[in-house]
């Protein structure tokens, strides 16, 4: 009761009214943002997740969650515990809780003021099998004094896309190539010799062993259905002693008499092919060849002179200056260069593919190294391939066959046998790539990377792209596979968002390829193509089971 006899202090009264009003407003604010109300008003909290569909990258799931708390929502003395959880078939994966606190909490958590706030959190999970069909939720608990009140669970994203796991991890190894030729160019040759400064053909030269061997070769060719003479060269020379002009004329005359001699010796067995007559002049090429094959003491010096001087006159002068050597040359080498050669150019028609396959069974010993290497490529059965390659190793100690034995075992997943075979091979680029593929198949990715980088060839580059995909380096993978076609090239383009390029690169045909085509079609919004390709892929039971859970097809179910 106010004492009317006592003067009223209006200043104190005004101050008290303000205090009372503030207290009433504070009580109202607390009432609106009590822990219970935080649970009741949880739907006012806005949550966004990027990406909206979770994606597995390099065995991890990473996402960014942005939470907006409205004004007057967060109790100033409350602590909020938020636990991100991925729920999937077979279990749950929880992150460590994230804590927030009101303005009046004396702790070290992120503060959310009563005026509201937006917070952003990076979420990280390790992939576990089954997460391809999952979702991400946030579970919250408000703690205030001795109370703990659970907030409604918020689902914030579906998951998880595992398309990168489709990558083909078998790796690529190349067989060492054969040099097998369908047509082999061969020659049959004989020659006649002239005396110094003469173009006359001596009768004994027409009966020499060289001419007899030449005629025997012509007869053998005529009777061999696989051989055919396509042309014959009659080539005349002069030895490189004497003047260049003199020797050129002498060589020309010898070409004329050599042609007459050729016609005479082949009269009884004529050659049904064009005859080309040539005059070479001084035979420096033949001179160098004969010197290199000889036992002449100073032959290296002679060859060096030939390399130093190109002028024939200078060459001859320098060689004649070595008087002792020149006597030997004049006796042993120069007479052999006063000659004319008869050269039959022959085409040998090699075994056809069908013949090679048949010879594996009928007469494998007749095949040379190149034929064996080619024959092995023509059969599908791994045991037969190994038989052929082993024969090439047995007969020719073929280094290529040794390596190819390893390749066969790699493709058959006989990795122990492959390692054993590689131990006998040269440690070249192919060896390193093959060792890398073995490590890749064994899941030893760090070792595989080292081998592929050591190989440093086109094939190992493609294999490194597999590791790039597994490690989430999609742009690097696409760069390594640029211009390539095939499953991994298509997948790399798809993972980089280049859907049309992925479709263009996918040239292979298999259930797995059909599955990837279905994923591409899903991203293009082509429902009918999704359905038809999944039907083809469904021939593989594992792919059918994957499709049932794959979030790529969620909108088509």
C-alpha positions as CSV (number, residue, x, y, z in Angstrom):
1,X,0.0,0.0,0.0
2,X,1.3,3.4,-1.0
3,X,1.8,5.9,1.8
4,X,0.2,9.0,0.4
5,X,1.9,11.1,3.1
6,X,5.3,10.1,1.7
7,X,6.6,11.7,-1.5
8,X,6.6,9.4,-4.5
9,X,10.0,8.8,-6.3
10,X,8.9,8.5,-9.9
11,X,12.4,7.7,-11.1
12,X,12.7,4.5,-9.1
13,X,9.2,3.5,-10.0
14,X,9.9,3.9,-13.7
15,X,13.1,1.8,-13.3
16,X,11.3,-0.9,-11.5
17,X,8.6,-1.1,-14.2
18,X,11.3,-1.6,-16.9
19,X,13.0,-4.3,-14.9
20,X,9.7,-6.1,-14.4
21,X,8.9,-5.9,-18.1
22,X,12.3,-7.3,-19.1
23,X,11.9,-10.2,-16.7
24,X,8.4,-11.0,-18.1
25,X,9.8,-10.9,-21.7
26,X,12.8,-13.2,-20.6
27,X,10.4,-15.7,-19.1
28,X,8.4,-15.6,-22.3
29,X,11.4,-16.2,-24.4
30,X,12.6,-19.1,-22.3
31,X,9.2,-20.5,-22.4
32,X,9.2,-20.4,-26.2
33,X,12.6,-22.0,-26.4
34,X,12.4,-24.6,-23.7
35,X,14.0,-28.0,-24.3
36,X,10.5,-29.5,-24.7
37,X,9.7,-26.8,-27.2
38,X,12.9,-27.4,-29.1
39,X,11.6,-31.0,-29.7
40,X,8.1,-29.8,-30.6
41,X,9.4,-27.2,-33.0
42,X,12.1,-29.3,-34.6
43,X,10.3,-29.2,-37.9
44,X,11.2,-25.5,-38.1
45,X,14.9,-26.3,-38.3
46,X,16.0,-26.4,-41.9
47,X,18.5,-29.0,-43.0
48,X,20.2,-29.3,-46.4
49,X,22.7,-32.0,-47.6
50,X,25.2,-31.7,-50.4
51,X,25.0,-34.0,-52.3
52,X,21.4,-34.9,-51.9
53,X,22.2,-38.4,-53.0
54,X,25.2,-39.8,-51.2
55,X,28.1,-41.0,-53.3
56,X,30.8,-43.4,-52.4
57,X,34.2,-42.1,-53.6
58,X,37.4,-44.1,-53.0
59,X,35.7,-46.2,-50.3
60,X,34.4,-43.1,-48.4
61,X,31.1,-41.2,-48.2
62,X,31.5,-37.5,-47.7
63,X,28.8,-34.9,-47.4
64,X,28.2,-31.3,-46.2
65,X,25.2,-30.7,-44.0
66,X,23.9,-27.1,-43.5
67,X,21.5,-26.6,-40.6
68,X,19.5,-23.4,-40.0
69,X,18.2,-22.8,-36.5
70,X,15.4,-20.2,-36.5
71,X,15.1,-17.3,-34.1
72,X,14.0,-18.1,-30.6
73,X,14.5,-21.8,-31.2
74,X,17.7,-22.6,-29.3
75,X,17.4,-22.6,-25.5
76,X,20.2,-20.4,-24.1
77,X,21.1,-23.0,-21.4
78,X,20.7,-26.1,-23.5
79,X,23.3,-28.4,-25.2
80,X,22.3,-30.1,-28.4
81,X,23.9,-33.4,-29.3
82,X,23.6,-34.3,-33.0
83,X,24.7,-37.7,-34.3
84,X,24.9,-38.3,-38.1
85,X,23.9,-41.9,-38.9
86,X,23.9,-43.9,-42.1
87,X,21.2,-46.5,-41.9
88,X,21.6,-49.4,-44.3
89,X,20.8,-53.0,-44.8
90,X,22.7,-54.9,-42.2
91,X,23.4,-52.1,-39.7
92,X,24.2,-48.5,-39.0
93,X,27.3,-46.4,-39.2
94,X,27.5,-43.5,-36.7
95,X,29.8,-40.5,-36.6
96,X,31.0,-39.1,-33.4
97,X,28.3,-36.7,-32.0
98,X,28.5,-33.0,-32.9
99,X,27.7,-30.6,-30.0
100,X,26.1,-27.2,-30.0
101,X,25.3,-25.0,-27.0
102,X,23.1,-22.0,-26.1
103,X,24.5,-18.6,-25.3
104,X,24.5,-19.1,-21.6
105,X,26.3,-22.5,-21.5
106,X,29.9,-22.2,-20.3
107,X,31.4,-24.8,-22.5
108,X,33.5,-25.0,-25.7
109,X,30.9,-26.2,-28.3
110,X,29.6,-24.2,-31.2
111,X,27.2,-21.5,-29.9
112,X,23.8,-21.1,-31.4
113,X,22.3,-17.8,-30.3
114,X,18.6,-17.3,-29.5
115,X,18.6,-15.0,-32.6
116,X,19.1,-18.1,-34.7
117,X,22.1,-19.3,-36.8
118,X,23.2,-21.4,-39.7
119,X,25.9,-24.0,-39.1
120,X,27.7,-26.2,-41.6
121,X,29.3,-29.6,-40.9
122,X,31.5,-31.9,-43.0
123,X,30.3,-35.5,-42.6
124,X,32.5,-38.5,-43.3
125,X,31.8,-42.3,-43.3
126,X,33.7,-45.3,-44.5
127,X,31.7,-47.4,-46.9
128,X,30.4,-50.7,-45.7
129,X,28.8,-53.4,-47.9
130,X,25.0,-52.7,-48.0
131,X,25.3,-48.9,-48.0
132,X,24.2,-48.8,-51.6
133,X,20.7,-48.9,-50.2
134,X,20.8,-46.5,-47.3
135,X,19.9,-43.1,-46.0
136,X,21.5,-40.4,-43.9
137,X,19.7,-39.1,-40.8
138,X,20.5,-36.8,-38.0
139,X,19.6,-37.8,-34.5
140,X,19.4,-35.0,-31.9
141,X,19.2,-35.0,-28.1
142,X,18.7,-31.8,-26.1
143,X,20.4,-31.8,-22.7
144,X,19.3,-29.2,-20.1
145,X,20.1,-29.6,-16.4
146,X,19.2,-33.2,-15.6
147,X,16.9,-33.6,-18.6
148,X,17.6,-35.3,-21.9
149,X,15.0,-34.9,-24.6
150,X,15.3,-36.7,-28.0
151,X,14.4,-34.6,-31.0
152,X,12.6,-36.1,-34.0
153,X,15.0,-37.8,-36.3
154,X,15.7,-35.9,-39.5
155,X,16.3,-37.9,-42.7
156,X,18.6,-35.7,-44.9
157,X,19.8,-37.7,-47.8
158,X,19.4,-41.0,-49.6
159,X,22.4,-43.2,-50.5
160,X,24.6,-44.3,-51.7
161,X,25.8,-44.3,-55.3
162,X,28.5,-46.9,-55.9
163,X,28.7,-46.7,-59.7
164,X,32.5,-46.3,-59.6
165,X,32.8,-49.8,-58.1
166,X,31.8,-51.1,-61.5
167,X,35.3,-50.4,-62.7
168,X,36.9,-53.4,-64.4
169,X,39.9,-54.3,-62.1
170,X,41.3,-57.1,-64.2
171,X,43.9,-55.0,-65.8
172,X,45.3,-55.2,-69.3
173,X,48.3,-57.2,-70.5
174,X,49.5,-57.5,-74.0
175,X,50.9,-60.5,-75.6
176,X,54.3,-60.0,-77.2
177,X,53.7,-59.9,-81.0
178,X,54.9,-62.3,-83.6
179,X,56.6,-61.3,-86.8
180,X,54.7,-63.8,-88.8
181,X,54.3,-62.9,-92.5
182,X,51.7,-64.2,-94.9
183,X,54.1,-63.6,-97.7
184,X,57.9,-63.9,-97.1
185,X,60.3,-62.3,-99.5
186,X,63.2,-64.6,-100.2
187,X,66.1,-64.6,-102.7
188,X,68.1,-67.3,-104.6
189,X,71.4,-66.1,-105.8
190,X,74.4,-67.1,-107.9
191,X,77.3,-65.1,-109.3
192,X,80.0,-65.1,-112.0
193,X,83.5,-63.5,-111.6
194,X,85.5,-61.5,-114.1
195,X,89.2,-61.0,-114.4
196,X,90.6,-57.5,-113.8
197,X,89.5,-54.9,-116.3
198,X,87.6,-57.6,-118.3
199,X,83.9,-58.0,-119.2
200,X,84.4,-61.4,-120.8
201,X,82.5,-64.2,-119.2
202,X,84.7,-67.3,-118.9
203,X,83.1,-70.6,-119.7
204,X,84.2,-72.1,-116.4
205,X,82.2,-69.4,-114.5
206,X,79.0,-70.8,-116.1
207,X,79.8,-74.2,-114.6
208,X,80.9,-72.9,-111.2
209,X,79.4,-74.2,-107.9
210,X,77.7,-70.8,-107.4
211,X,75.8,-71.1,-110.7
212,X,75.0,-74.8,-110.1
213,X,73.5,-73.9,-106.7
214,X,71.5,-71.1,-108.3
215,X,70.0,-73.4,-110.9
216,X,69.2,-76.0,-108.3
217,X,67.4,-73.3,-106.3
218,X,65.4,-72.3,-109.4
219,X,64.4,-75.9,-109.9
220,X,63.3,-76.2,-106.2
221,X,61.2,-73.0,-106.5
222,X,59.6,-74.3,-109.7
223,X,58.5,-77.5,-107.9
224,X,57.4,-75.7,-104.7
225,X,53.7,-74.6,-104.9
226,X,54.3,-72.1,-102.1
227,X,57.1,-70.3,-103.9
228,X,57.0,-68.0,-106.9
229,X,59.7,-66.0,-108.7
230,X,58.4,-62.4,-109.2
231,X,61.5,-60.9,-110.8
232,X,65.2,-61.5,-111.3
233,X,68.0,-59.0,-111.1
234,X,71.2,-59.2,-113.1
235,X,73.6,-56.8,-111.3
236,X,77.1,-56.0,-112.5
237,X,80.0,-54.4,-110.6
238,X,83.5,-53.3,-110.8
239,X,86.0,-53.5,-107.9
240,X,86.9,-50.1,-106.4
241,X,90.5,-49.9,-107.8
242,X,91.2,-47.9,-110.8
243,X,89.4,-44.7,-111.9
244,X,85.7,-44.2,-111.2
245,X,84.8,-43.4,-114.8
246,X,86.8,-46.4,-116.1
247,X,85.0,-48.7,-113.6
248,X,81.6,-47.3,-114.5
249,X,82.1,-48.2,-118.2
250,X,83.5,-51.6,-117.2
251,X,80.5,-52.3,-115.0
252,X,78.2,-51.3,-117.9
253,X,79.9,-53.8,-120.3
254,X,79.8,-56.5,-117.6
255,X,76.0,-56.0,-117.3
256,X,75.6,-56.7,-121.0
257,X,77.7,-59.9,-120.9
258,X,76.1,-60.9,-117.6
259,X,72.6,-60.7,-119.1
260,X,73.8,-62.9,-122.0
261,X,75.3,-65.4,-119.5
262,X,72.1,-65.5,-117.5
263,X,70.0,-66.3,-120.6
264,X,72.4,-69.0,-121.5
265,X,72.4,-70.8,-118.1
266,X,68.6,-70.6,-117.7
267,X,67.9,-71.7,-121.3
268,X,66.9,-75.1,-120.2
269,X,65.0,-73.8,-117.2
270,X,63.7,-70.4,-118.2
271,X,62.6,-67.9,-115.6
272,X,59.0,-66.8,-116.1
273,X,59.4,-63.3,-114.6
274,X,60.9,-59.9,-115.6
275,X,64.7,-59.6,-115.7
276,X,66.1,-56.3,-114.5
277,X,69.6,-55.6,-115.6
278,X,71.6,-53.1,-113.5
279,X,75.1,-51.6,-113.5
280,X,76.4,-50.4,-110.1
281,X,79.9,-49.3,-110.9
282,X,82.5,-49.4,-108.1
283,X,81.3,-51.8,-105.4
284,X,82.2,-49.9,-102.2
285,X,79.4,-51.5,-100.3
286,X,80.5,-55.0,-101.2
287,X,84.1,-54.0,-100.4
288,X,83.2,-52.8,-96.9
289,X,81.2,-56.0,-96.3
290,X,84.0,-58.3,-97.3
291,X,86.6,-56.4,-95.3
292,X,84.4,-56.5,-92.2
293,X,84.1,-60.3,-92.6
294,X,87.8,-60.9,-93.2
295,X,90.7,-61.5,-90.9
296,X,92.7,-58.6,-92.2
297,X,94.7,-57.1,-89.3
298,X,93.9,-53.5,-90.1
299,X,90.3,-54.0,-91.2
300,X,89.0,-51.5,-88.6
301,X,91.3,-48.8,-90.0
302,X,90.1,-49.5,-93.5
303,X,86.5,-49.3,-92.5
304,X,87.2,-46.0,-90.6
305,X,88.7,-44.6,-93.8
306,X,85.5,-45.5,-95.7
307,X,83.4,-43.7,-93.1
308,X,85.7,-40.6,-93.2
309,X,85.7,-40.1,-97.0
310,X,82.9,-40.2,-99.4
311,X,84.9,-39.4,-102.5
312,X,85.8,-42.7,-104.3
313,X,89.1,-41.3,-105.5
314,X,90.2,-40.2,-102.0
315,X,89.1,-43.5,-100.5
316,X,91.2,-45.4,-103.0
317,X,94.2,-43.2,-102.5
318,X,94.1,-43.5,-98.7
319,X,93.7,-47.3,-98.8
320,X,96.6,-47.6,-101.3
321,X,98.7,-45.6,-98.9
322,X,98.5,-48.5,-96.6
323,X,100.8,-50.5,-98.9
324,X,101.0,-53.7,-96.8
325,X,97.3,-53.8,-96.3
326,X,96.6,-53.1,-100.0
327,X,98.5,-56.1,-101.1
328,X,96.2,-58.3,-99.0
329,X,93.1,-56.5,-100.3
330,X,94.3,-56.9,-103.9
331,X,94.8,-60.6,-103.4
332,X,91.8,-61.6,-101.1
333,X,89.1,-59.0,-101.5
334,X,89.1,-57.1,-104.8
335,X,88.9,-60.2,-107.1
336,X,85.6,-61.1,-105.4
337,X,84.1,-57.7,-106.4
338,X,84.7,-58.1,-110.1
339,X,81.4,-59.8,-110.6
340,X,77.9,-60.0,-111.7
341,X,75.1,-61.4,-109.5
342,X,72.0,-63.3,-110.6
343,X,69.3,-62.7,-108.0
344,X,65.9,-64.4,-108.1
345,X,63.3,-62.5,-106.0
346,X,61.0,-65.0,-104.6
347,X,57.7,-64.8,-102.7
348,X,57.0,-67.6,-100.3
349,X,53.3,-68.0,-99.4
350,X,53.2,-68.9,-95.7
351,X,50.8,-71.2,-93.9
352,X,47.2,-70.0,-93.6
353,X,45.6,-69.6,-90.2
354,X,43.7,-72.8,-90.8
355,X,46.9,-74.7,-91.7
356,X,48.7,-73.3,-88.7
357,X,46.0,-74.6,-86.3
358,X,46.0,-78.0,-88.0
359,X,49.8,-78.2,-87.8
360,X,49.7,-77.8,-84.1
361,X,48.2,-81.2,-83.9
362,X,49.7,-82.8,-87.0
363,X,53.3,-81.6,-87.3
364,X,54.1,-78.8,-84.8
365,X,57.9,-79.4,-85.2
366,X,57.8,-78.1,-88.7
367,X,56.9,-74.6,-87.5
368,X,59.5,-71.9,-86.9
369,X,59.4,-69.5,-84.0
370,X,57.2,-66.9,-85.7
371,X,54.8,-69.5,-86.9
372,X,54.5,-71.0,-83.4
373,X,53.9,-67.5,-81.9
374,X,51.2,-66.8,-84.5
375,X,49.6,-70.3,-84.1
376,X,49.2,-69.7,-80.4
377,X,47.1,-66.6,-81.1
378,X,44.7,-68.6,-83.2
379,X,43.5,-71.0,-80.5
380,X,41.2,-70.1,-77.6
381,X,42.0,-73.0,-75.3
382,X,44.6,-71.9,-72.7
383,X,46.1,-75.4,-72.5
384,X,46.7,-75.5,-76.2
385,X,48.2,-71.9,-76.1
386,X,50.6,-73.0,-73.4
387,X,51.6,-76.1,-75.3
388,X,52.5,-74.0,-78.4
389,X,54.4,-71.4,-76.4
390,X,56.3,-74.1,-74.5
391,X,57.3,-75.6,-77.8
392,X,58.7,-72.2,-78.9
393,X,60.7,-72.0,-75.7
394,X,61.9,-75.6,-76.1
395,X,63.0,-75.2,-79.7
396,X,64.1,-71.6,-79.9
397,X,64.4,-70.4,-76.3
398,X,61.9,-67.8,-77.3
399,X,61.9,-64.8,-74.9
400,X,58.5,-63.7,-76.3
401,X,57.0,-67.1,-75.7
402,X,58.3,-67.1,-72.1
403,X,56.5,-63.8,-71.5
404,X,53.3,-64.9,-73.3
405,X,53.1,-68.0,-71.0
406,X,52.8,-65.5,-68.1
407,X,50.1,-63.6,-69.9
408,X,48.0,-66.7,-70.5
409,X,48.2,-67.5,-66.8
410,X,47.3,-63.9,-65.8
411,X,44.1,-64.1,-67.9
412,X,43.3,-67.4,-66.4
413,X,43.9,-65.9,-62.9
414,X,46.7,-68.5,-62.2
415,X,48.7,-65.7,-60.6
416,X,51.3,-68.0,-58.9
417,X,52.1,-69.6,-62.3
418,X,52.2,-66.2,-63.9
419,X,54.8,-65.0,-61.3
420,X,56.9,-68.1,-61.9
421,X,56.8,-67.5,-65.7
422,X,57.7,-63.8,-65.3
423,X,60.7,-64.7,-63.1
424,X,62.3,-66.1,-66.3
425,X,61.6,-63.0,-68.4
426,X,63.5,-59.8,-69.1
427,X,62.5,-57.0,-66.7
428,X,61.3,-54.7,-69.5
429,X,58.2,-52.5,-69.7
430,X,55.9,-55.5,-70.5
431,X,57.3,-57.3,-67.4
432,X,56.5,-54.3,-65.1
433,X,53.1,-53.9,-66.5
434,X,52.3,-57.6,-66.0
435,X,53.6,-57.5,-62.5
436,X,51.4,-54.5,-61.9
437,X,48.3,-56.3,-63.2
438,X,49.1,-59.2,-60.8
439,X,49.3,-56.7,-57.9
440,X,46.1,-55.1,-59.1
441,X,44.3,-58.4,-59.1
442,X,45.7,-59.2,-55.6
443,X,44.4,-55.9,-54.3
444,X,47.9,-54.5,-53.7
445,X,47.2,-51.1,-55.2
446,X,50.3,-49.3,-54.1
447,X,52.5,-52.1,-55.6
448,X,50.5,-52.0,-58.8
449,X,51.0,-48.2,-59.1
450,X,54.8,-48.6,-58.8
451,X,54.9,-51.3,-61.4
452,X,52.7,-49.4,-63.8
453,X,54.7,-46.2,-63.5
454,X,57.9,-48.2,-64.1
455,X,56.4,-49.7,-67.2
456,X,55.5,-46.2,-68.5
457,X,53.9,-47.5,-71.7
458,X,50.4,-47.1,-73.3
459,X,49.0,-50.2,-71.7
460,X,50.2,-49.4,-68.2
461,X,48.7,-45.9,-68.6
462,X,45.3,-47.5,-69.1
463,X,45.9,-49.6,-66.0
464,X,46.8,-46.6,-64.0
465,X,43.4,-45.2,-65.0
466,X,41.8,-48.1,-63.0
467,X,43.7,-47.0,-59.9
468,X,42.6,-43.4,-60.6
469,X,39.0,-44.5,-60.6
470,X,39.4,-46.5,-57.4
471,X,41.1,-43.5,-55.8
472,X,38.4,-41.0,-56.9
473,X,40.6,-39.2,-59.4
474,X,38.0,-39.3,-62.1
475,X,39.4,-36.4,-64.2
476,X,42.9,-38.1,-64.2
477,X,41.3,-41.4,-65.3
478,X,39.4,-39.7,-68.2
479,X,42.6,-38.0,-69.3
480,X,44.5,-41.3,-69.4
481,X,41.7,-43.0,-71.3
482,X,41.1,-40.1,-73.7
483,X,40.3,-41.3,-77.2
484,X,39.9,-44.9,-75.9
485,X,36.8,-47.0,-76.1
486,X,35.7,-49.8,-73.8
487,X,34.2,-50.3,-70.4
488,X,36.6,-48.3,-68.2
489,X,36.8,-45.4,-70.8
490,X,33.0,-45.2,-70.7
491,X,32.9,-45.3,-66.9
492,X,35.5,-42.6,-66.6
493,X,33.5,-40.3,-68.8
494,X,30.3,-41.1,-66.9
495,X,32.0,-40.3,-63.5
496,X,33.1,-37.0,-64.9
497,X,29.5,-36.2,-65.9
498,X,30.1,-36.7,-69.6
499,X,27.1,-38.9,-70.3
500,X,27.1,-38.7,-74.1
501,X,30.8,-39.4,-74.3
502,X,30.3,-42.4,-72.0
503,X,27.7,-43.8,-74.3
504,X,29.9,-43.3,-77.4
505,X,32.9,-45.0,-75.7
506,X,30.9,-48.1,-74.6
507,X,31.5,-50.4,-77.6
508,X,31.8,-53.7,-75.8
509,X,29.0,-56.2,-75.4
510,X,28.5,-58.1,-72.1
511,X,26.1,-58.2,-69.2
512,X,28.3,-55.7,-67.3
513,X,28.4,-53.4,-70.3
514,X,24.6,-53.6,-70.6
515,X,24.4,-52.6,-66.9
516,X,26.5,-49.6,-67.5
517,X,24.4,-48.8,-70.6
518,X,21.4,-48.9,-68.3
519,X,23.0,-46.4,-65.9
520,X,23.8,-44.1,-68.8
521,X,20.2,-44.4,-70.0
522,X,19.0,-43.6,-66.5
523,X,21.0,-40.4,-66.4
524,X,19.7,-39.5,-69.8
525,X,16.1,-40.2,-68.6
526,X,15.5,-42.9,-71.2
527,X,13.2,-45.3,-69.3
528,X,12.8,-47.8,-72.2
529,X,16.6,-48.2,-72.6
530,X,17.0,-48.6,-68.9
531,X,14.5,-51.5,-68.9
532,X,16.0,-53.2,-72.0
533,X,19.6,-53.0,-70.8
534,X,18.7,-54.2,-67.3
535,X,17.0,-57.2,-68.8
536,X,20.3,-58.1,-70.7
537,X,22.4,-57.4,-67.6
538,X,20.0,-59.5,-65.5
539,X,21.5,-62.6,-67.0
540,X,24.2,-62.1,-64.4
541,X,22.7,-62.9,-61.0
542,X,25.0,-60.5,-59.1
543,X,24.1,-57.7,-61.5
544,X,20.4,-58.4,-61.1
545,X,20.8,-58.2,-57.3
546,X,22.8,-54.9,-57.6
547,X,20.2,-53.4,-59.9
548,X,17.4,-54.0,-57.3
549,X,19.3,-51.8,-54.8
550,X,21.1,-49.3,-57.1
551,X,20.0,-45.7,-56.5
552,X,20.8,-44.9,-60.1
553,X,17.5,-46.6,-61.0
554,X,15.4,-45.3,-58.1
555,X,13.2,-43.1,-60.2
556,X,12.4,-45.9,-62.6
557,X,11.0,-48.3,-60.0
